[in-house]
Amino acid sequence: MPTALALSPHLDDAAFSCGGLLASLAGEGWRVVMATLFTGSVADPKGFALACQLDKGLPAEIDYMALRRAEDMRAAEELGIAPPLHLPFREAPHRGYGSAPELFSAPRADDGIAADLAPALAELIAAERPDLILAPQAVGGHVDHVQAVRALTSLAVPSPILWWRDFPYTVREATPREPLADLFAALPVRRIALDPGARARKRAACAAYTSQIGFQFGGVAGLDARLAREAGIEGFRLAGRLGTPIPGLDAG
């Protein structure tokens, strides 16, 4: 049984960006593991970190990340994949980033999280021995996505990598920010046209992140409208050579 390992910066990124492919792989008999990097709970958050919770309509006393981890479990069930893995690293608002613009600016000079992530990713990859890795291109420029790419590209990874286009940043603007575009420019583009079943599973998985739907999309109708703009297509850049066929993936 081949294994696919999706490395998601946040609790929703993999489902949002490549959930259809994950569902398709599971349907073809793959073991699919969705691992999220930044999921650590922080007791008594303050300042901007607390604001990032309150603006979702959640009270200050709730364990925001525990709630989000539970949503991730439901999303994995909707995709038909293995229970997800949750790494304990803290999101950017808990690492000194103090405003929304800072989240989409260059990483802080004192943010050494990529160096901490790299050995954890190496250990995870060694344990799972994936035939395929999926990871973000950091479209949109969120600092956690950028640092995840930095960590992964610092490793000598033996598996092929499908670098996904980060949804919903891909459909928010006509020309989204791509701070790492040069890193992927030489890699061949690959696309997958999702069949109706995979589209339905992806939509259900996205909707499972109930704490995020209002903030990200303005509600379920907004989610559906953004997914419709993708037209059932997920896009990637391929690094390495696929040893196992990927259902629905074009040849270029």
C-alpha positions in Angstrom: 0.0 0.0 0.0 1.6 3.3 -1.0 1.7 6.2 1.5 1.1 9.9 0.8 2.1 12.4 3.5 0.5 15.9 3.3 2.5 18.5 5.3 0.0 21.2 6.3 1.2 24.4 8.0 -2.2 25.1 9.6 -5.2 23.0 10.5 -7.1 23.3 7.2 -4.4 24.1 4.6 -4.1 20.6 3.2 -7.8 20.0 3.0 -8.4 23.4 1.4 -5.6 23.1 -1.1 -5.4 19.4 -2.0 -8.2 17.7 -0.2 -9.6 16.4 -3.5 -6.4 14.6 -4.4 -6.1 13.2 -0.8 -9.6 11.8 -1.1 -8.8 10.4 -4.5 -5.7 8.7 -3.3 -7.5 7.1 -0.4 -10.2 5.9 -2.7 -7.4 4.2 -4.8 -6.1 2.3 -1.8 -3.4 4.7 -0.7 -2.6 5.3 3.0 -3.0 9.0 3.3 -1.5 10.9 6.3 -2.3 14.6 6.9 0.2 16.1 9.3 -0.2 19.7 10.5 2.8 21.6 11.8 1.5 24.5 13.8 -1.1 23.1 16.2 0.3 23.8 19.7 -2.1 25.1 22.3 -1.1 28.2 24.2 -2.6 28.9 27.6 -4.0 32.4 28.2 -3.2 34.0 24.9 -2.7 37.8 24.8 -2.7 40.7 22.3 -2.9 39.8 18.6 -2.8 36.1 19.4 -6.0 36.5 21.4 -7.5 38.7 18.7 -7.0 35.9 16.2 -9.3 33.8 18.3 -11.9 36.5 19.2 -12.3 37.5 15.6 -13.7 34.0 14.9 -16.4 34.6 17.5 -14.8 32.4 20.1 -14.5 33.3 23.8 -11.2 33.9 25.3 -11.3 31.0 27.7 -11.7 28.3 25.0 -8.7 26.2 24.0 -8.7 27.5 20.4 -6.2 25.0 19.0 -7.9 22.0 20.7 -11.1 23.0 19.0 -9.3 23.3 15.7 -7.6 19.9 16.1 -11.0 18.4 16.6 -12.2 20.0 13.4 -9.2 18.5 11.6 -10.2 15.1 12.9 -13.6 15.5 11.3 -12.1 16.8 8.1 -9.9 13.7 7.8 -13.0 11.5 8.3 -14.8 13.4 5.5 -11.8 12.8 3.2 -11.7 9.1 4.1 -8.1 9.2 5.2 -6.2 8.1 8.3 -6.5 10.1 11.6 -4.4 13.2 11.2 -1.1 13.9 13.0 -0.6 17.2 15.0 2.9 18.6 15.6 3.2 20.9 18.6 4.7 24.0 17.1 3.1 27.4 17.7 1.5 29.6 15.1 3.1 32.9 14.1 1.0 35.1 16.5 2.5 33.2 19.4 6.1 33.7 18.0 6.1 37.5 18.1 4.1 38.4 15.0 1.8 41.2 16.2 -0.6 42.1 13.3 -2.2 40.7 10.2 0.2 42.6 7.9 3.1 41.0 9.7 1.7 37.6 9.0 2.1 38.3 5.3 5.5 40.0 5.4 9.0 38.6 5.4 9.8 36.3 8.4 11.1 38.0 11.4 14.9 37.9 11.9 14.4 36.3 15.3 11.9 33.7 14.1 14.0 30.5 14.0 11.1 28.1 13.6 12.3 26.7 10.3 15.4 25.3 12.1 13.2 23.7 14.7 10.8 22.3 12.1 13.4 20.7 9.9 14.4 17.8 12.3 10.8 17.2 13.2 9.9 16.9 9.5 12.9 14.6 8.9 11.8 12.4 11.8 8.2 12.3 10.5 9.3 11.5 6.9 11.6 8.7 8.2 8.8 7.2 10.2 6.1 7.4 7.6 8.4 6.5 4.6 6.0 8.2 2.1 5.9 7.4 -1.6 4.7 10.9 -2.1 4.8 14.1 -0.1 2.4 17.0 -0.6 3.4 20.5 0.7 2.6 24.2 0.1 4.1 26.6 -2.3 3.3 29.5 0.1 1.1 31.3 -2.4 -0.3 34.2 -0.4 2.9 34.7 1.6 1.7 33.6 5.0 4.8 33.4 7.2 4.0 30.0 8.5 3.7 28.6 5.0 7.0 30.2 4.1 8.7 28.8 7.1 7.3 25.3 6.4 8.7 25.5 2.8 12.1 26.7 4.2 12.2 23.8 6.6 11.3 21.1 4.1 13.6 22.4 1.4 16.5 22.3 3.8 16.2 18.5 3.9 17.4 15.9 1.5 14.0 14.4 0.9 14.0 11.1 -1.1 10.3 11.1 -1.9 8.8 13.1 -4.8 7.0 16.2 -3.7 3.8 17.7 -5.1 3.9 21.3 -4.1 0.3 22.5 -3.9 -1.1 25.9 -4.8 -2.4 27.4 -1.5 -6.2 27.8 -1.5 -8.0 30.2 -0.9 -5.1 32.6 -1.5 -5.1 31.4 -5.1 -8.6 32.8 -5.7 -8.7 35.9 -3.5 -6.7 38.1 -5.9 -6.1 38.1 -9.7 -2.4 38.0 -8.9 -1.7 36.6 -5.4 1.6 37.1 -3.7 4.2 34.3 -4.3 7.3 35.1 -2.4 8.9 31.8 -3.1 7.9 31.6 -6.8 11.5 31.4 -7.9 12.0 28.2 -5.9 9.3 26.4 -7.9 9.6 28.1 -11.3 11.6 25.4 -12.9 9.4 22.5 -11.7 6.8 21.1 -14.1 3.2 22.0 -13.5 0.8 19.2 -12.8 -3.0 19.4 -12.4 -5.7 17.1 -11.3 -9.3 17.3 -12.4 -11.4 16.1 -9.5 -14.2 13.7 -10.1 -17.6 14.5 -8.5 -16.9 12.2 -5.5 -13.6 13.8 -4.7 -15.1 17.3 -5.1 -17.9 16.4 -2.6 -15.4 14.9 -0.1 -13.2 18.0 -0.4 -16.1 20.4 0.1 -17.3 18.4 3.2 -13.8 18.4 4.6 -13.4 22.2 4.1 -16.8 22.8 5.8 -15.7 20.7 8.8 -13.4 23.6 9.8 -16.4 25.5 11.2 -14.4 28.0 13.2 -12.8 29.3 10.0 -15.6 29.3 7.4 -17.1 32.6 8.5 -13.8 34.4 8.8 -12.3 33.0 5.6 -15.3 32.9 3.3 -18.2 34.7 5.0 -20.1 31.5 5.4 -20.7 28.2 3.7 -22.1 29.9 0.6 -18.8 31.8 0.3 -16.9 28.6 0.6 -18.9 27.1 -2.2 -18.3 30.1 -4.4 -14.6 30.0 -3.8 -14.4 26.3 -4.5 -16.4 26.9 -7.7 -13.8 29.3 -8.9 -11.3 26.4 -8.8 -13.6 24.5 -11.2 -12.6 21.2 -9.7 -8.9 21.6 -10.5 -6.1 21.4 -8.0 -2.7 22.6 -9.2 0.8 21.5 -8.2 4.5 21.7 -9.1 6.3 18.3 -9.1 9.7 17.8 -7.7 11.2 14.4 -8.3 9.8 11.5 -10.3 6.6 9.7 -9.3 7.1 6.0 -8.8 3.5 5.2 -8.3 0.7 6.5 -10.7 -1.5 9.3 -9.3 -5.2 9.0 -10.2 -6.3 11.9 -12.4 -2.9 13.7 -12.5 -2.1 15.1 -15.9 1.3 14.5 -17.5 2.0 18.1 -18.0 
